[in-house]
Amino acid sequence: IGLTSVNYSGAGSIINNSTTGGGLEIISSGTGNITAIVGGNVSALGNEFAVLANHTGTAGNIVITTVTGTTLRGGFGGVGALINNSGSDGTVSVTNNAAVGSPTAALNTFDYGVAGQSNGLGAVSVINNGAVGLATDRAQDFGIYGAIFGNSSAALSITGSGAVFSANTGIVAFNIGSGTTTINYTGAINSNGATSTGGAGISVATSSNAATSVTTVCAEVPGLSSPS
């Protein structure tokens, strides 16, 4: 979309009953920003995020905010944002206030709750204040996911207060750059329930020369791991 920014704001529900595609997908290959304020319920039966922003341009930020009192249901996940250009210095900011879960007819099938990733040079911020899953409907991979896979010196931050239920790992941070990775999470993280495979509460993987800070005030954090 060239230099043009894409802005979305709406309070209506979005429903995709097809087995392909997501609910709300915003894609740009230009250098403008993607900004979305999602104020309605969004559901998608296919193996996609309910809400997804994907930016492949050489510049441009992504800012996605979901509103309290809404629900995101996607076969692959709730809300995700991706910058997929190694030369982009655009930043990723995802703030989720919605409840996230699987399609109602297929519980325990969504993979990711809230995700933000850059394959470029910019910072990534993931904030989750909504409930990700339930004891009866868990994220099958990661409840909250933040990642920087570019040659970046920018910061990666994961914060929030929403409860997380996962069959694998509650919160995952990957940062192969040299910037600081910070997790400051006060919500309950449950990754060890009846339908769980018993993964870690929080998993952090960073490059050897990057600073890492993890602070939690959680009702339950079954484990903390730092894989190589």
Salt bridges, closest charged atoms under 4 A:
none
